[in-house]
Amino acid sequence: MSLVSDTESENNEIKKAIDIVSQAFSDKDYGTALTLLKPLADSGIGEALGMLGLAYKTGSGVEPDGIKAVELLQKAVELGDVLAARNLALLYQFGMSNVEQNSEASKKYHQIAQKMGAKYGEFD
């Protein structure tokens, strides 16, 4: 009998994969990052959806696409990704190609991020 539950083991594997993806993005190794990230996002992992949404927001390894970024970030927020809420708030605050600035939406997602426990000093 295993001392570690299957769910806990799976969560640890996902965390390791997310850490590798995060490092690949930091290293600007977008090919590796996206290759590892897309299956995680396709599996509905909130943090992965948020990271992919941010990639579309910033154009990290993909063509910038505000519509795709919003779609992915919203899904991530629905799955509890606080950083996605913060990124979505900033996307609406500043706008980008094919997404206009929207102060009401920005305020909404800043509030969601705070309700989810965001401490803005963590992200600034």
Residue, then its C-alpha position, 0 to 999 in steps of 0.5 A: m500500500s502506497l503512503v502517497s495517494d495517487t492524487e498527491s503523486e499526480n499533483n507533485e508531478i504536475k507541480k514539477a512539470i509547471d516548474i520546468v515550464s516556468q524555468a524554460f520560459s525564464d530561459k526563453d526556451y519557448g519551444t520546450a516551454l510550449t511543448l510541455l505546457k500545451p498538454l497540461a493546458d489541454s488537460g485543464i490544469g489552471e496554472a498551465l492555462g494561465m501560463l499559456g494565456l500569459a504567453y499569448k499576452t506577451g508573445s512568448g513563443v507564440e504570436p501575441d493574441g489578446i483574444k486567445a490570452v483572455e480566453l485562456l486566462q478566464k479559464a484559468v481564473e475559473l479554475g482558481d489561478v490567482l496569477a491568471a486573475r492578476n494578469l487578466a486585470l493587467l491585460y484589461q488595464f493596459g489593453m493590447s492588440n485586439v483587446e481594448q482597455n476596459s477599466e471595469a473589467s480590470k477592476k473586476y479581475h483585480q478584485i477577484a485576485q484579491k479575493m483569491g488571496a493575492k497580495y499585490g506586492e507578490f506580483d509587483 
